[in-house]
Amino acid sequence: MSNKKVPTGIMGFPVTPFDQSGKVDFKGLEANIQFLLDEGLGSIFVACGAGEFHALNQQEYRDIVKASVAQVNGRVPLYTGVGGNIEHALDCARISEELGADGYLILPPYLIEPEQEGLYDYLSTIIGSTSLNAIVYNRDNCVLSLETVKKLVEYPQLVGLKDGLGNMELNLEITETIGDRLIYLNGMPMAEVTMPAYTNIGFDSYSSAISNYIPHISAMFFDALKKGDRKLVNDLYQDVILPINRIRRSRKGYAVSLIKAGMQIVGLPVSGKVRAPITPVEPAHYEQLEAILKVALEKYPKQKKAATL
């Protein structure tokens, strides 16, 4: 495995804020990244799914990576999203290396439903194109067989596998065969919902959508899960996690737009603007999320950090 920084614990996936004219709000992005750092997130992934990678042009991508590298400033691992057609993915990988990212998350290729041979060619070309750490996102039209993973781990740049499929039989086969050669990350939508199952088979990191606006509750949940505090885990499920997840599942695209709504509700610097084909959160769902967060913040308040001398 590469000796560069690898993600651990809860991974932060900041959104890409847009101003009222629809342009990237870089001050908002920097503030949101700083919020995640202040809250103790173990890594930052920019311009990925939550960051609307699909909707960014190449100059915006470059500017986002540059601003994010400067904001993180080496404090935690900083990863980018790469993907889409092979040439676009390679351009994003080169930009990420040039600007000083620690690695990238490889998103599925555009549209095509490839054979395993094609997936291997696609992924190995990207992984081998730079010295950066690479994490493969196993989901949608990029679902790897065990044999393909076994071939890809020959590349030292490959450090992790993120699962967004939920096939636990396949996940178990991979983790038991590949072992600690890779890190394993839960990338299911609203990953807190499935994390108990993933923890049992060797996944010890996950991407948290709610950490963008209630990160202390993400941390509280993960700590309770690791300590075996079933009562607190269940309380957080009933009061916060499952109610938010029900809203998320009600409309396509809410995996992104619901994050921005939550950030608005708690007063973070982001508008609710998203780029097509994602649609903004409906007013009724926004009000439901407001009510959930009101209860969450009252029942599970953020603990003040002790002052240091």
N, C-alpha and C positions, 0 to 999 in steps of 0.2 A: 504494500500500500504506500502511496505517496506520503512524504513527511510534511506536506503542506497542511494548513489548517482544515480540519474536518468538522462538520456540524455535530453538536451534541445537544441533548435535551430538547427544549421547545424551540422550534425554528420560527423566526419572524418573516412573514411575507407581506411587506408593505404594499399598499395599493399605489397606483400612479394617480395623483390628484390632478384634476383638470380645473382650470379657471372657468369663469362664466362664458368666455369666448371659445372654450374647448381646447385651449392650449395647455401643455404641461405646466403645472404650478410647482416650480422647483423649490421655492421657499417652503411650501407645504410638504413636499417630499422630504426635505431635510429635517423639518420639524417632526414629521412622523417617524423617521428613522431614529432621531434622537430620543423620542418617546419610548420606542422599543428598547433602545440601549439602556436608558435610564431604568426601565422596568426589568432588566436582567435577561432579556432574550439571548439565547446562546449563539445565534447566527442570524444573518440577514440575507434574504434572497430577493433581489430586485428584478423588475421586468420579467416576472414569471406569470403564471396564470392569474393570480390576484392582481398583478400589476398590468394586466391587459396587454401582454406581450403581442398578441395577435393583431392589436390595433395600433402599434407604434411604428413610425417610419424609422429608417436607419439613423438619421441624425438625432431624432429624439432618443433612440436607444443609446447612442453614444453619449449624449449629454446626461442621461439618467445614470449610466454606469459611472461616468466621471464624477458627477455630483455625489453619488452614493459612496464611492471609494474614499472621497475626501471626507465625507461626513463620518463614516465608520472609522477611518484612520487606523485600521489594524487592530481595533479593540476586540472584535469577534470575527469569525470567518465571514467573508462577503462573497456571495455567489450570485450569478446572473442566470437568466433564462436564455437558452438557445434552442432553435428548432425550426419547424417549417420545412421548406424545400432545402435541399442539401447545400446549395450555394449560399443561401441566406443564413443557414445555421453556421456554416464555416466563417462567414463574415462576422457574425456575432461572437463566435469563439475567439477570433483574432482581435476584435475590439476589446473583449474582456481581458485577454492577456496583455494587450498593449497598455490598458489603463490601470492594471494592477489588481484585478479581482483575484480571489483565491481559487475560484473554480466556477463551474456552471452546472445547472440542471438541464439535462437534455429532454426537451418536450417532444411529443410525437410528431412524425412527419405529416405534412399537409395532405389530407384527402385519401392518399393511397392506402390500400389494404395489402401490405407486402407479405411475402413469404419470410420464414426465419432467415434464409440466406440474404434476402434484401435488407432486413432489419440489421443483421450483423454488419453488412457492408456500410449501411448508413451510420450506425453508431460507431463502428471502429474507425471510420474516416474522420468523424468529428473528434472522438477521443484522442486519436493519434495526431491530430493537427496542431495541438499546443502541449505545453508542459503542465497546464492547469489541472486541478482535480476535476473529475467528471462524475456526476451522479445521473443514472438513467431513471426516467420516470416510466414505470411499468403500468400502462393504462391505455384505454381506447384502442387505437390501431398500432400500438407499440407494446405488445404483450410478448415477453420473451419466454422461450422454453428453458428448461434447466441446461440443456446442451449449449444453447446460445450464450447463456450467462457464463458457463464454464469456459467458453472460448474467449469471451470478452475480458475475463479477469486476468488474462495474460498481459493485458495493458496495465502497467503500474499506475497510470493516471486514473483508472477507474477505482473510485473509493467507496461508492455506495449505490444502493438500489432503493428507490422510493416507490412504494406501491399505492396505486390509486384504483386498483381493480377489485380487491377484496376476495380473491380466490385463495382461501387459507390453505387448501391442500397444496397448491403450487408454491405459496410462500413458505410453508413448512419444508417442502422438498428442497427449495433453494437454500434456506437458512441452515438446514441440517447437513447439506452437502458442501456448501461453500464456507460455512462457519464464519470465523471472525476475519476472514480476508476482506469482507465488505462491512460497511455499516448499513443498517436497515432502517428505513424511515417510513412511517405511516403517513401517506399522502391522500387518504380518503377525505371526501368533503366532510367538514365538521368532525375532524379526526378524533376528538374527545369521545365521540359516541362509540367508536370501535377500538379505542386504545387498550382496554383490558384484554381483548382477545389477541391483539398484536404483541403486547408485552410478554405474553406467555411463550411466544415462539422466537424471541430474540430481537424484536423491534424496540429500541429504547430511545427513539427520537420521533417527533411528529411535527407537522405543520399545523399551527392553530390559527384559524380565521378569527376567533374571538379575541385572540391576543392583541389584535389591532386596536381594540377599544376597552376590553376588560382583562388585561394581561395578568393582573393579580389573581383573578379567578382561574385562569388557565394554570397558573403556577400552583394555586391551592389544590386544584383537581389532580394535577400530576403528582404532587407531593403526597396527597392522600392515597392515590393509587399505588404508589411505590411502597408506602408504609402499611398498606392493607387496611386502611381506615374505610371500611365498607359503608358506614353510616354517612360520613361526609361525602364520599363519592356519590351515594344514592341521593343525598339531599341536593347536591349540585346538579345532578341529572334532572331531578324533578323540578327544581326552581329555576334553572338557568339553561342548561345545555339542551335538553330535549325540547323545551318550548321554542328556543331559537331555531333548532334544527327543523321543527315542523314548519316554521315560516320559510326557512331556506328551501325546503323541498317543494313548496307550493308553486314556485315559478322558476322556469329555466333562466339561468344567468344570475340568480340571487347569490350564488357562491361568491360573486364579486360585488354586486350592487348592495347587498345586505351589509357587507363590511363597511362600505362608505356611509350607509345610513347609521350604523352603530357608532361610527366615529363622529358623525355630526351630532348625534344625541348626547354624547359625553363631552362635546365641546372641542374636539380636535380640529385642526385647520384643514378641512377637506370639504369640497362641495359634493353633492350627490351625482354630479355629472359622470356618465359613462359613455363609452363609444359603441356605436352599433357594431354588431347586432345585439349587444347587451342592453337591457332596458332598466330604467331606474325602479326603485322600490315603490309600490303603490301606497297611497296615503294610509289606507286601512292597515296594511302590514307595518308601515312605519310606526303607527300608533301602538300596535301590538308590541313591537320591539321596544318602544319607549316604556311601556308598562312593565315588561319583563326586566329591563335594565334598572328601573326604579326599585323594584323588589330586590334585585340582585345586589345593588349597591347599598341598600339599607340593611339587608340581612348578612351580607358578606363584605363589609367595608374594607377598604384598603388600609393596611396597617402602616402607621407612620414609621419611617426609618429612624432608628435611634441616632441622636446627634453624636458626632465624633469630635474628640478634643484635639 
